[in-house]
Amino acid sequence: MPQIRLVSAVNLRVQGNSAYLWSSRSSLGTESQDGCLQRNSLCFGSSESMGHKLKIRTPYATTRRLAKEFHPLKVVCVDYPRPELDNTVNYVEAAFLSSSFGTSPRPTKPLEIVIAGAGLGGLSTAKYLADAGHKPILLEARDVLGGKVAAWKDDDGDWYETGLHIFFGAYPNMQNLFGELGINDRLQWKEHSMIFAMPNKPGEFSRFDFPEALPAPLNGILAILKNNEMLTWPEKVKFAIGLLPAMLGGQSYMEAQDGLSVKDWMRKQGVPDRVTDEVFIAMSKALNFINPEELSMQCILIALNRFLQEKHGSKMAFLDGSPPERLCMPIVEHIESKGGQVRLNSRIKKIELNEDGSVKCFILNNGSTIEGDAFVFATPVDIFKLLLPEEWKEIPYFQKLEKLVGVPVINVHIWFDRKLKNTEDNLLFSRSPLLSVYADMSVTCKEYYNPNKCWNWFLYLQKSGYLVVTRKLLMPQ
């Protein structure tokens, strides 16, 4: 594989005088508590993390903070160049669709469209509605942007992210959004490899390396054939033969597999169960946080089809810092520049209906009402189900919501006072029934780089509800 890469560096001083988002009146130019007007710098004060304030103090906080202030400029990571994504069919289609919002005739009477939820779904909806000439009003219940990519900063200046977020080359709409916002440089592309931990060999990894010189799907096939630690040759042959329908069947074939679980589909194709246990338990957990016997094969086939059909489809990039600052705020800036609004701390209490059953307004927890010409919900399904008006529950369309259930997960952040051995500057698949993927974020992301501390992030399934678990651990000398 060619070793042509870009070296990134950052000055690791504490980010002081950041603007705080304290209410829905906050904007990009916000007067912080010390009276300084700041722009394009954002952190969150007194954030509520799943209902609990994120306040973690350690006796080492002062020492560690002082040490952080005096780090000189250092090389922090080795980034690979952005892959050639712009000429893929999926990217071209995505770019054409999004550009149509800005090139279509302006509405003579712009609509005020109220959107619930400032996650990436709500933010992107508001962005493209603003591009089309309308006036979106985006409401977020919490005091932090991003939804499932939200993040909080603690008293030590460290970020806690709601999940480990990877941006694949096969995400055409997201890649196009980065380009439209002019922030492609905030994606740190990694070596084109899928790296799996070896549970029976602690500290060792098994790699699927995609050769740069070959087109898809040959690069993926060779990556599988060259890996000898996880699968035997007979298993690899059966695996390859089993995947042929997925590669040749197209969209109609993938949709027809929705009734089969990953494990059932693999058995139907004659793929040994050990392949599912060795490879697809990690993929199922990483994509949907669900076990292979519970996840629809359609979800896996959609991902596999992109990964196998696009040369850079499975190549991964990390965001260079916290998602609220590095991704969500540029979207907010764009929305507000077009006349739209983004309001935090605006939790919806009730959906008020007209006599004909249409939406009249949203009633917020503080008693205020938000009216509009149209209304959009961009929240997890469980939240929408709680707010569903009684009059709608008998409508067959909304009755289907009962079959939709959100997947609860736990996020675990662990800090160490020294680097762990045998980590990689990439995403790592754990192949565990509990843990799905993890990474040393102090290596993979510029903003989190620290030469003396290791930050590992894990994500795994927990069936009783959402919870953020955080620990700062100092190893004895």
N, C-alpha and C positions, 0 to 999 in steps of 0.2 A: 504494500500500500504506500503511495507517495507520502512523504513526510513534510509536505508544504503546509505550514501552519502560521498563524498569527499570534504574536505574543502580546498579552494584555497586562497592563499595570494599573495600580490605583494607589492614591495616597490614603493611608489608613488612619486618618485622624477622626476623632469623634465628630459626628454631625451635630453641631450646636445650632441654636436659634431656629429650629425647625418650626414651621407653622403648625398649629393644632386645629383639627376639625372638632369643634365642640358642639355645634348645632347646625341645623339646616341652613342657617344664614351664612355659614362659612363659605369662602370662595377661594379662588386660586391665589389671590392676594389677601392674606389674612393677618390680622394683628395678633401676634402671639402674646402670651402672658407677660413677657418682659417688654412689650410695647414695640417690638421691632417688626416692621413690615417685611414679610418674606414672600417670595414667589417660587412656584414649582418645587417646593420642599414641603413634605407632608408627613406627619406622624400622628398618632392617635392617643389622646389623653384619656385615662380612666376607662379603657376599653372593657366592655363586657364580653368575656369569652364563654359562650354557651351559658350565659347566666351568672358566671362567676368572674370577679375582677381578676385580671392578670397581674398580680403583685407578688413577685418572687424576690426575696432578699437573701443574700448570702454574706457571710463575714468576709468574703474575698472580693466583694463588689468594688470597693474603693481601689484596692490594689490593681485589680484587673482593668478598671476603667483608666487609671493613670497609665498603665502599660500600653493600653490601646492608643492613647493620645500621642505617643512618641514614636510610633512605627514609621520608619522612613518609607519612601517610595519603593515598592518591591514588585517583582514579577510574580503574579498571583496565579496564573493559569495559562494553559496553551490552548488557544481556540483554533478550530479548523475553519477554513473559509466557508461562507454561506454556500450551500450546494445550489446547483442550477435547477431551481424549482419553477421558474417563471414560464418555461416552455412546455410543462406538462398539461395534458388535456384538462385535468381537474382544476388546476390553478387558473388556466385561461378562462374556463367557464365561470369560476368564482369571481375573478377579476371583472369579467364582463357584466355579471349580474350586479355586483356592488357599484360599478361605475354608472350603471343605468339610473341609479337613484339621483346622482348629481347632474346627469345630462338630460333627464326628462323635463318637460315643460313645468314651470313653477305653478303650484296651485294658486288660483285667484283668491281663495280664502283658506289659508293654512289651518289645519286641524290641530286642536290641543288634544294630545294623546297622553293619557296617564298610564304609566308603566310601574308595576309593583315589582321591586327586587332589583338591586344594583349589583348583581353578579355579572359575569361576562355576557350572559344571555340578555339581561335587561340593558346593560350598557351598550352592547352592539345594536340592539333594537332601537334604542334612542339615537344612537349615532347615525344609523341609516335613515331613520325617519327625519332627522334634522337635515341630512343631505338632500332628502326629497322635498325640502321646503316646509315641513311641518314643525310644530312646537311641542316637543316631548316634555313631559313633567315626570321625572324619574324619582320614585319614592323608595327609600331604603329604611328598614326598620331599625337597623343598628347604626352605630357611629363609625362604621368602617366600610369601605368599598370592597367589592370583589366576590361576595358570596362564598363559594367554595374555594376561591383563591385568596380569601382575606388573610391578613397578617397583622400581628400586633408587635409593638416594641416594648420591651420590659425596662426596668429601672437601670439596667446595665447597658442599654442601647442595643441589645440583641433582639433579633426578629424571631417571632414564632409564626410559622406559616400554617394555614389550614390545609395541609396536604403537600405532597411532593409533586410538583407540576412539571411535566415534560411536554415539549412542543415538537411533534414529529413532522418530518417533511411531508407526510401524507395528510396534513391538516390544511387543505387549500384555503378555506375561508379564514382561518386564523392567520396563516402566513400572509395572505393578502391584506388583512387588517393591519398587521405590523407595518407592511409597506405603505399603506395609505396614511398611517400616522407618522411615518418617517422615523420609525424606531427599530428598523431591522438590526441595527448594531447592538441592540440590547439582548439579542439572542446569542448565547454562547454555544456554538455547535461543537459536538464531541465526535470522537472517532466513531466510524460506522461499524459498531459492534454491539452485540447483545451478550451481556456477561452474566453468567449464572453462578451463584454460590454453590459449593459442594458440601452438603450437610454431613456426608461421611468423611470429609477431609477438611476440617475447620481451617479457615484462612486461605483456602485454595479456590480458584475460580475456573470455570469452563467457558470458553469463548466461541461465539459464532461471528467470525470476521467476514464482512462483506467486501470483496475486492473492488477497488475503485475502477479498474480497467474494464470490467464486464458490465453489460446492460442487464436490466431486470428481464426475466426472473433468474437469469443464469447466476447473478451475483448471490442471490439467496440460496439457490440450489447448491452452489459450491460451498457456501458458508456452512450449510447443513452437512454436506459430505465430508468436510475437513474436520468436523468435530468428532472425536473418538472417545471422549471421556463420558458423555452422557448417554449416547445411543450406540447400539451395536450395528454392524452393517445390515443384517437382515431387518432390523427395526427401521433403519433409515430407508431402505428400499420400500418396505410396506408403507411407511409414512409418506414417501414421495408419490407412490401410486395412489394412495388414498386422497392426496391433495389435488390430483389431476381434475376431478369434477369441479372443485372450487376454482381452479385456474381457468377452466374452459367454459363453465356454465353460465357465467355472467350474473347480472342482477336478478333475473327471474329465478335462477337456481338458488341464490342466497336467500331470497325471500321465502322460498318453499321449504327451507330448513328450519324455520322459526319454531316449529313444533318439536324439534329434537334438541335434547341437551348436548353439550359438548361431548360428554362421555358416550352417550347413545350414538351420536353421529360417528365418532371414531370407531366404535365397535362395528357399526354397519359397514364402514369402509374397510374393515379388516385390519385397522391399526391397533397394535397391542396396547393394553391398558397402561403398560409401563411408559409409553410415549406420552400419554395424557398426564401421568403422575410426574414425569420428569420435566416436561416442557409446558404443558397447557394449564397446569395448576397455577403456575406463575403468571401466564398470560391472562387467564380468567380473573385472577385476583387483581392484577395490575389494571386491567381495562374496566372491570365492573365490580370488583370486590366480592365476587360470588364464586362458589365452588364449581368445578366443571360439571358436576352432576345436576346443578341447579341453573346454570346459565344457558340461554338459548344459543345454539350454534350459529345462528345468523349474526350475532354480535361478533364472534370470532372470525367468521368468513368475511365480513365487511373489512375488518382490519387486515386480515391475511391477503385479501385481494389487492388492497392498496400497497401493502408491503411487498408483495410479489410482482405486481405490475409496474410499480414506479421505482426507478433506480435508487432514489434517495427517500423512498417512502418510510422506511424504518429508521432512518437517521434521526438522532435526537439532539435537541438543544435545551439548555437550561436558561431561564431568565437570569440576567446578571444581578438582580437584587429582588427586593420585595415586590410582589405583584401589585399591591395598591399604589405604590409610588411609580414603579417602572412601566406598568401596563395600564392600570385603571385610570390614573390621573391624566395621561394624554387623551384618553377617550372623553373624560369629563371636560377637559379644555376644549376639545373639538365641539362637543355638544353645546357648551355655553357660548362658544364663539358664533354658533349658528342661531342663538336665541333660545335654546332649550334650558331646562333647569334640572339640577340634581340636588335632592334634599335628603339629608341623613336624619336619623332619629325621627322618622316618620312612619311609625308602625300602624298598619291598617287594623282597625277593630271590627269593621263591618262593611259589607257590600250592600249599599242601599239601592233598592230597585224601584223602577217606575211601575205604574199599574199594568203595563203590557209585559212586564217581566224583564225589560232591558235595564241596563245599569244606569242609575241616576247619578250616583257619586260614591266615593270612598269616604267613610267616616274614620278618622284617625283616633288613636288612643287619647289624645289631648282634647278631643271634642270637635276639632275643626273638620271641615269637609273639603274634599278636592273634587271639583267637577271637571268634565272634559267632553270632547266629542266622541272619543273612543277610549277603551280601557284594555290594557294588556296585563296578564299575569306572567311573570318570569321568575317564579319561585319554585322550590321543591314541591313535589306533588302533595306531600303531607301537609304543608302549610296551606295550600289552596283548598284541600279537603276540609280543613278546620274552618275556613271562611265561607265555604259554599253555602249560599242562601237556601233556606228550607224549600222555597218555591222551585228551585232548580233540581232538587234531589230526586224528583219523580221523572225528570226528563231522561229518556234512554241514553242520550249522549253522555250526560254527566254520571249516570249510573255505572258506566264503564270505569270510572275512577276508582271504584272499590277494588278492582283487580290490580291497580298500580300501587306499589309499596316502595317507599324510599329505602335505600340501603344504608344502615348506620355503620360508621367507621370510627376508629380511634386513631389519633395522630400522636406519635411519640417523638419528642425531641430529646436528645441526650448530648450534653457537652462534656468533654474531657479536657484536662489541662495539658495534654500532649497528644501528638498525632498517633492514631491507631495504625498498626502495621496492616499491610495487605488490603489497602483500599485503592479505589480507582477514581480517576477524574471522569466519571461516567455514572449512569444509572446501573444499579445492581439488582438482579432478580434473586430473591431469597430461596425460592422453591420450598417454602414452609407452608403448612396448613394455616398458620396464623399470619405471619408477615408476608407482605406481597413484594414490595420493592423498597430499596433504601439507597442512600447516598451520603457521602461525606460532604456536606454543604460548605464546609470551610475550605474545600478544595475546588468544588465545581462552580461556585458563584463568586464573582468579584466582590460584591458588597459584604459577603460573609467571610471573606478570606481572613485567616488568622494563623500565623506561623507557629503559635504556641498552644492552640486549642483545636480540638476536633469536634465538629458538630455532625452527628449522625441523625438522620431522620428516617422514621419507619412509619408504615401505614398498614393496618390490618383490620380485619372484620371483627365487629363486636355486636352481638345481636340484641343487646338491651337498650341501645340508644347512643346518641352522639356524645362524645367526651373528648376533651383535649387534655392529654397528660404531659406534663413537662417536668424535667428533672435537670438540675445542673450538678454534675458529679466531679469531684476533684480526686484524682487518684493519688495515693500516698507516694512520697518520694522513695 
